[in-house]
Amino acid sequence: MIELLADQRFPPPEFTETGHRLPGFTIALPRGPWLERLDIIVLVAALSLAAWLVLRQRSRRGLVALGIFSVLYFGFWKKGCICSIGSIQNMAQGLADSSVGVPLTVLAFGLIPLVFALVVGRVFCSAVCPHGALQDLMLMKPVKVPAWLEHGLGLIPYTYLGLAMIFAATGGGYIICQYDPFVTIFRLSGSVLMVSSGIGLLVLGMFIGRPYCRFACPYGALLGLASKVSKWRARITPDTCTQCRLCEQSCPFGALNKSTVDAPSRTVRTDKHLLAVIILLLPVLICAGVWGGGAAGKSLARKHRVVSLAERVYLEETGKAQGTTDESAAFRVTGAPVEGLYAEARAVRDRYVTASRLCGGWIALVAGLKLIALAVRRKRDDYETDETRCVACARCFKSCPQELQRLGLPVPEGARLAPPP
Amino acid sequence: MNRRYFLRDVLRGATALGLGGVFAGLIRRVKASGTVWQIDPWKCTRCGRCATECVLEQSAVKCVHSFEMCGYCKLCTGYFEPQPNKLNTAAENQLCPTGAIYRTFVEDPYYEYRINEPLCVGCAKCVAGCTMFGNGSLHLQIRHDRCVHCNECSIARACPADAIQRVPAAQPYKFKSRGDAHD
């Protein structure tokens, strides 16, 4: 309103004396769309190369080189954005809200690594993801995480995934991007909290392998699920496992499953009673999750800008708060009716409650399935990489005497070798 | 073992179908030219967060000047402190904290005000001054040679007026102009 009046108040003068001409705007154009296409091509090429290095070449050295490239290109050069981890939020928001556009790069970065995981396992994590590659390169002296802690903390990614989906699908923001610890390192700037948590995680990662990938990354959780049913994946031995146990300590990420051939039989048998109890408890657990999610939904909704604005405006309207905030002042300028804002805030809150119920059910389901997976003791004939947790880093390969023999390297004395075929 | 492999094949097929469904559902939302972040200057409330919330050390947001809206005033309220000692270019009289606006004499009584972009930090002090008492010809825009195109613009997250949105990359700026229709 003021602007309109002002617009008419001083027309630009006509410079009769000097004939001065009005300058125009200087325009700096964004990078062309072909450069974005290039990123997709680089991603596919890097994924293919990683798959070839893991499955065919079985080359740790090649993966390290590819990892350095990914850290430099997807990390420092592209400043860590767009990344596959964050892209799932755009996809969730796009699926929930039909008015939201989704950039092509985001769609490609979100889906292509999942397709690769379905076919060849988590090769994306091994050396293409700049977050994973950076942590992998930092690992110096791996400390073994106890199994109970590994399994317990391993539930965090699924929880984080659920929460991120709530916020993204309801338009409440992208928390994965907001709380990304490594993007601040790639950008060489950020808030004190995020920079220090990034550096802290890297230092921790020198001793505990890939802490973010294993205990936080929501995209890693999805890739793990895809990798669970993948066609091929990294194998410790190139041909036959001889139960020599030389690879037992080689995995720094707790992603190696031991063979049960030499184990005492009671540790291999499934406790049927325990399993039955857990399966019967699963629906109860899910109901509790849905109920808890519904209860948490309203407080989560307060993070949404419309809801927090409506709360502030309500306080101002009822005289419980003095003055205005930037947000409420901006709202007053628009002259929109307060009732409309309240109605919108209620709609947003209802969406949050629904999404939060689903998320609660999801977390309970994951926890229940985890308990079932722990209760079921499976027999294993070979030492194998864990389907979901293996990030295909190729560290275990050279601990296998079969592999050393294949490469023509000296085999440790007394190592059991398979008879030649 | 066969049963397990069969189950795995079935689940893989189902997952692939699901991913295909997500792709089919979202590919229609892809804008051919791509999108970039931009400020709607008519929504902007000049709160000053653009200067501090950008992920870059120095914000990608800069002040731009719509010369066709400018009154070429001698007393420019976007250039001078509210109560300047004198109407001259001395630093203590200038509103801009970095001295990024420079003015040149055109003809009596008109002065032209230009932005020295490398100095501008996007704090919107001049924009507030200009909009309060003048034409609002000074306004903020995201400069695409600086913007790193974050997936979620962190200024947009903090913007109290929701003024930052994705716009088609083919029209990457929303400059103010004289004939702008707005309400």
Chai-1 contact restraints between the chains, C-beta under 6 A:
chainA,res_idxA,chainB,res_idxB,connection_type,confidence,min_distance_angstrom,max_distance_angstrom,comment,restraint_id
A,E3,B,G136,contact,1.0,0.0,6.0,A-B,restraint_1
A,A6,B,N135,contact,1.0,0.0,6.0,A-B,restraint_2
A,D7,B,N135,contact,1.0,0.0,6.0,A-B,restraint_3
A,F10,B,G71,contact,1.0,0.0,6.0,A-B,restraint_4
A,F10,B,N135,contact,1.0,0.0,6.0,A-B,restraint_5
A,P12,B,C70,contact,1.0,0.0,6.0,A-B,restraint_6
A,P13,B,Y72,contact,1.0,0.0,6.0,A-B,restraint_7
A,P13,B,Y110,contact,1.0,0.0,6.0,A-B,restraint_8
A,F15,B,E107,contact,1.0,0.0,6.0,A-B,restraint_9
A,E17,B,E107,contact,1.0,0.0,6.0,A-B,restraint_10
A,T18,B,E107,contact,1.0,0.0,6.0,A-B,restraint_11
A,H20,B,V106,contact,1.0,0.0,6.0,A-B,restraint_12
A,L22,B,F67,contact,1.0,0.0,6.0,A-B,restraint_13
A,L22,B,E68,contact,1.0,0.0,6.0,A-B,restraint_14
A,P23,B,F67,contact,1.0,0.0,6.0,A-B,restraint_15
A,F25,B,F175,contact,1.0,0.0,6.0,A-B,restraint_16
A,A28,B,R143,contact,1.0,0.0,6.0,A-B,restraint_17
A,A28,B,H144,contact,1.0,0.0,6.0,A-B,restraint_18
A,A28,B,D145,contact,1.0,0.0,6.0,A-B,restraint_19
A,P30,B,V36,contact,1.0,0.0,6.0,A-B,restraint_20
A,P30,B,H144,contact,1.0,0.0,6.0,A-B,restraint_21
A,P30,B,A169,contact,1.0,0.0,6.0,A-B,restraint_22
A,P30,B,P172,contact,1.0,0.0,6.0,A-B,restraint_23
A,P33,B,G34,contact,1.0,0.0,6.0,A-B,restraint_24
A,K79,B,V148,contact,1.0,0.0,6.0,A-B,restraint_25
A,C81,B,C150,contact,1.0,0.0,6.0,A-B,restraint_26
A,C81,B,N151,contact,1.0,0.0,6.0,A-B,restraint_27
A,I82,B,N151,contact,1.0,0.0,6.0,A-B,restraint_28
A,G86,B,N151,contact,1.0,0.0,6.0,A-B,restraint_29
A,G94,B,L26,contact,1.0,0.0,6.0,A-B,restraint_30
A,G94,B,R29,contact,1.0,0.0,6.0,A-B,restraint_31
A,G101,B,R29,contact,1.0,0.0,6.0,A-B,restraint_32
A,G101,B,K31,contact,1.0,0.0,6.0,A-B,restraint_33
A,V102,B,L26,contact,1.0,0.0,6.0,A-B,restraint_34
A,V102,B,R29,contact,1.0,0.0,6.0,A-B,restraint_35
A,L104,B,V30,contact,1.0,0.0,6.0,A-B,restraint_36
A,L107,B,L26,contact,1.0,0.0,6.0,A-B,restraint_37
A,L111,B,L19,contact,1.0,0.0,6.0,A-B,restraint_38
A,L111,B,F23,contact,1.0,0.0,6.0,A-B,restraint_39
A,L114,B,L19,contact,1.0,0.0,6.0,A-B,restraint_40
A,L118,B,R12,contact,1.0,0.0,6.0,A-B,restraint_41
A,L118,B,T15,contact,1.0,0.0,6.0,A-B,restraint_42
A,L118,B,A16,contact,1.0,0.0,6.0,A-B,restraint_43
A,G173,B,R157,contact,1.0,0.0,6.0,A-B,restraint_44
A,Y174,B,E152,contact,1.0,0.0,6.0,A-B,restraint_45
A,C177,B,N151,contact,1.0,0.0,6.0,A-B,restraint_46
A,C177,B,E152,contact,1.0,0.0,6.0,A-B,restraint_47
A,R187,B,V55,contact,1.0,0.0,6.0,A-B,restraint_48
A,S189,B,E57,contact,1.0,0.0,6.0,A-B,restraint_49
A,V229,B,R8,contact,1.0,0.0,6.0,A-B,restraint_50
A,V229,B,L11,contact,1.0,0.0,6.0,A-B,restraint_51
A,V229,B,R12,contact,1.0,0.0,6.0,A-B,restraint_52
A,D326,B,C47,contact,1.0,0.0,6.0,A-B,restraint_53
A,D326,B,P160,contact,1.0,0.0,6.0,A-B,restraint_54
A,E327,B,P160,contact,1.0,0.0,6.0,A-B,restraint_55
A,A330,B,T45,contact,1.0,0.0,6.0,A-B,restraint_56
A,A330,B,P160,contact,1.0,0.0,6.0,A-B,restraint_57
A,A330,B,A161,contact,1.0,0.0,6.0,A-B,restraint_58
